[in-house]
Amino acid sequence: MKNYLQISYWHYILALFALCIQVQAQTYTSSPDLGNLKGSLLEKVKNPVKVNGGASFNTVYTQNQGDGVSNDQPLSWILSGNINLTVLGIALPFNFNYSNKKVSYTNPSLKFNRLALHPKYKAWTAHIGDISSTLTPYTLNGVQYTGGGIEYNKGKWQAQALAGRFLKAVKEDTLHSVLPSYRRFGWGAKTVYTDGGKKAALSVFHARDNKTSIPLPEKESNLAIKPMEGTAFTLEGAYPLIKALVLNVEYSASILTRDISLSADTSAAFNTPGKILVLTSNGSTRAYQAVKAGIIYSFGQSGIGINYERVDPGYQTPGGYFFTNDFENMTLNITQSLWKGKANLSANAGLQRDDLENAKQNNVRRLVAACNLNVKPGPKATMNLTYSNMQAYTYVRNGFETVNQLTPYQNLDTLSFTQLSQNANLNINYILAQSKEMAQTLTANCTFMETAKKTGDIIRNGDATRIINGTLSHSLSLPGKSFTLSSSVAINYSYAALTTNYTWGPTINISKALFKKALNTTCGLAYNSTTVTDKKVNVLNIRAGASTVVAKKHNLNMNIVWQNKTGNEISSANYFTATASYAYSF
């Protein structure tokens, strides 16, 4: 009995120790409930050791024919695997990769990469390790740090406090493109009181770099990296003026010393408001402000709101990866339910401007608007229409790159980052049939995007870009027979840099499960034709694949792709790719 008690005692000690350790190569988070610590430890003791993992073998064979077509290495393969050993909550991963090109492996060690613990006790929650926190968008906003924090959430009160290292010291590497950084420590706190529609909150965040943590950067591209210090705070409030009329106000301020290595107390620093909130005040110290306010009135199935937001030029804090500043927005928002709930309309419009201090050579003054209309006239049809001329960022892909892709690793970087000034999208979906025996759907989609650079009242040639995508697709599914048929016709038109690009083509895909759903098969045929000025390229794709799972642990998969390219300015070329893989998991 005595030995049993000793073993149990050490099990508890090891289990508690396991809550605080994580090894390299993965992120580990644990949220032990300190109110039920005994139950959590007993659960780990019952299953002290867990082992899982798997191995896979993948091979790719290519055979390309045609003038100017390379076929350097027809056969390539890779063997990979992983074993995850967990002892009393400690994860010990082992990974290996071996191919006919290179070999690499990683061994488990006690040097952890990321550790996150979140123990709870009643209304209290602690956060320990490599974590990220957000106070407000203009103080601390999602930055990861190594340290600790605590939260209290009960009734009308919420509170939060945190401290830790936000940046570690990274020396300049003159041989490699390594961005240097000074070691940065910071702390923050937030208190919130809510009562119905009423709210009052105060947030503060402070961080300071250690100017002696790394040598001064020497590369010209790194000379702008300076040790900084900053303090930011936010006041938030909400109050219902009358029933269904709510006023929201948020005020933020940031006092930032961009270079604490400069001599202190210059005349410029002395006149900076709020300089007492930073330990080092000098000529690089500045104060910035951000204001956001809105009023919302709801009545019946309608709502109307007015919002105002202004952020000073140069607004920044050490608690964010990036900030959008130097802008002012005034918007009107409307939501309305129509036709007894069959349609919902939301729209906003307003004025937007930048260059608040009239310091830029170019500025923006424009009317911005956005709307969204969703209509469901019946149980079988839905329509959605959106329009926006606000500044936005999007990834644009015409869809044919996926159709023409030979391997899973091709076209990984073909997405282009595009700034849009206006865009519109129309999507219509109609259910032709819906039953246990058959499901049939017809979908139409059209997208229009345009951006232009306007000088005065003139848009010069080459400064406008237009993109139009259209797709009409049909889907037929027979669940009882494990059969699916899908077909589509797509059209893409784009105009950019005085060049017109036009692509169109049909696609058909069939999938069928055989042998009592033990074998899944797919095949597809696609054709598309692209015309750029006087150059024309035609592409024909044929695809087929099969996959199966044996004994729930063995996965077999095989795919083949044959592609033919022809054109009026290129010679005919054929591409054949076959991929096969086997994976085992335990």
Buried (B, 14 or more C-beta within 10 A) or exposed (E): EEEEEEEEEEBBEBBBEBBBBBBBBEEBBBBBEEEEBEEBBBEBBEEBEEEEBBBBBBBBBBEBEBEEEEEEEEEBBBBBBBBBBBBBBBBBBBBBBBBEEEEEEEEBEEEBEBBBBBBBEEEBBBBBBBBEBBBBBBBBBEBEBBBBBBBBEEEEEBBBBBBBBBBEBBEBEEEEEEEBBBBBBBBBBBBBBBEEBEBBBBBBBBBBBBBEBBEEBEEEEBEEBBBBBBBBBBBBBBEEEEEEBBBBBBBBBBBBBBBBBBEBEBEEBEEBEBBEBBEBBBBBBBBBBBBBBBBBBBEEEEBBBBBBBBBBBBBBBBBBEEBEBBBBBBBBBBBBBEEEEEBBBBBBBBEBBBBBEEEEEEEEEEEBBBBBBBBBEEEBEBBBBBBBBBBBEEEBBBBBEEBBBBBEEEBEEEEEEBEBBBBBBBBBBBBEEEEEEBBBBBBBBBBBBBBEEEEEEEEEEEBBBBBBBBBBBBBBBBEEEBBBBBBBBBBBBBBBEEEEBBBBBEBBBBBBBEEEEEBBBBBBBBBBBBBEEEEBBBBBBBBBBBBBBEEEEEBBBBBBBBBBBBBEEBEEBBBBBBBBBBBBEE
